[in-house]
Amino acid sequence: MHRESNWSTRPGRPEDVEAVAELRAVVMRDDLTRLGRYDEHRVRQRLRDGFSPAHTSVVEVDGGFAGSVTMRPYENGEGLYLEHFYLAPEAQGRGLGTAVLRDLLARADEEGLQVRLIVLQGSAARRLYEREGFTPESEDPVDVLMVREAVPVPRPRRPAGGR
């Protein structure tokens, strides 16, 4: 569990794009370099090109920028794509990623929505996703597409004869 309770998320704003693009470049550098895919410009531009403030949440710790995550609906509306889940290096390894992910998945479960994501081959993040119920659906030499089915949320039972 995250040892601190001082984290929160807020809706993304258009002006968050550069902070998120820079964070993406920092946190993905090692994995992309290992895969022979790191490009200083492209890593930031891909984020800029697909940034959607309406579907992005900014993660804050003590009121300061600590990361981001995007949950975008499938085109058919029957599920969600989890994208651009990045935490600043100083916020990693303390359970924050688990806490944020569990919060997002609980909301998807309440709506009965499947969640998909793509993780880089060999990324440490894959272990987090697998712990939270994601399984590989397909993969290539660079990416692993993972899926998690919605977990049914128990509904409170009404007492017999009650209204």
BELSULKA-V186213 format. One line per field, one symbol per residue. burial: # if it has 9 or more other ideal C-beta (glycine too) atoms within 8 Angstrom, else .. Layout:
burial: ???
This chain:
burial: .#....#.#..#...##..##########.###.#..#....###.##..###.#######....#########....##########..##...##########..##...#########...##.###.###........######.#.............
